[in-house]
Amino acid sequence: MENDFNPEHKEGKVATAIEEQTAKLPSDIFLWAALGSMGVSLALKLTDHKHTALFVGQWAAPFLLLGLYNKLVKLEGHD
C-alpha cells in the first residue's frame, strides 16, 4: 500500500492513541474472548438462565470484530 498522505483523512488523537495501545495486544485474545463468551452462554442456557445466556452470547460477534480491527491496525498501521 502506498504512503499517500491525505490531511482530510487523518486520524484523531483519541483513535491514534487507542490504535497504538490495542496493536500491542495479541490478536488471539479476541478469539478466546469470543469462544469464552459462547461457552459461558451455553453454561447459562443449561442452567436455565435464558435471558442472561442470550446477552452473553451476543458478545462473541463484537469480540471478533474487535479482533479484526486489531489485525487491520497491525497490518496497515495508522496515520
C-alpha positions as semicolon CSV with decimal commas, in nm:
position;residue;x (nm);y (nm);z (nm)
1;M;0,000;0,000;0,000
2;E;0,131;0,343;-0,088
3;N;0,203;0,603;0,177
4;D;-0,022;0,872;0,032
5;F;-0,087;1,138;0,290
6;N;-0,429;1,296;0,276
7;P;-0,485;1,552;0,554
8;E;-0,862;1,519;0,510
9;H;-0,843;1,155;0,626
10;K;-0,611;1,197;0,922
11;E;-0,699;1,005;1,238
12;G;-0,789;1,195;1,552
13;K;-0,575;1,191;1,865
14;V;-0,806;0,953;2,052
15;A;-0,821;0,698;1,767
16;T;-0,443;0,710;1,725
17;A;-0,386;0,656;2,098
18;I;-0,632;0,363;2,106
19;E;-0,475;0,204;1,798
20;E;-0,126;0,233;1,943
21;Q;-0,235;0,053;2,260
22;T;-0,457;-0,215;2,102
23;A;-0,187;-0,303;1,848
24;K;0,015;-0,432;2,144
25;L;-0,250;-0,698;2,222
26;P;-0,214;-1,041;2,063
27;S;-0,488;-1,100;1,807
28;D;-0,589;-1,437;1,951
29;I;-0,705;-1,273;2,275
30;F;-1,019;-1,162;2,091
31;L;-1,078;-1,511;1,952
32;W;-1,051;-1,662;2,301
33;A;-1,284;-1,393;2,438
34;A;-1,543;-1,481;2,172
35;L;-1,513;-1,854;2,239
36;G;-1,529;-1,787;2,614
37;S;-1,848;-1,585;2,580
38;M;-2,005;-1,866;2,378
39;G;-1,905;-2,121;2,644
40;V;-2,040;-1,906;2,927
41;S;-2,358;-1,854;2,726
42;L;-2,400;-2,230;2,685
43;A;-2,345;-2,287;3,056
44;L;-2,603;-2,020;3,141
45;K;-2,852;-2,171;2,897
46;L;-2,804;-2,517;3,051
47;T;-2,866;-2,373;3,399
48;D;-3,193;-2,214;3,283
49;H;-3,069;-1,851;3,276
50;K;-3,205;-1,794;2,926
51;H;-3,203;-1,413;2,908
52;T;-2,854;-1,384;3,053
53;A;-2,734;-1,658;2,815
54;L;-2,862;-1,459;2,517
55;F;-2,699;-1,141;2,647
56;V;-2,358;-1,303;2,700
57;G;-2,382;-1,500;2,374
58;Q;-2,416;-1,176;2,180
59;W;-2,069;-1,067;2,293
60;A;-1,899;-1,310;2,052
61;A;-1,958;-1,101;1,739
62;P;-1,822;-0,774;1,886
63;F;-1,515;-0,958;2,017
64;L;-1,450;-1,099;1,669
65;L;-1,498;-0,756;1,512
66;L;-1,255;-0,603;1,760
67;G;-1,007;-0,876;1,672
68;L;-1,045;-0,794;1,303
69;Y;-0,993;-0,425;1,375
70;N;-0,687;-0,512;1,583
71;K;-0,542;-0,719;1,299
72;L;-0,603;-0,443;1,045
73;V;-0,429;-0,187;1,266
74;K;-0,132;-0,420;1,299
75;L;-0,109;-0,485;0,925
76;E;-0,193;-0,140;0,789
77;G;-0,094;0,079;1,083
78;H;-0,248;0,415;1,148
79;D;-0,176;0,766;1,020
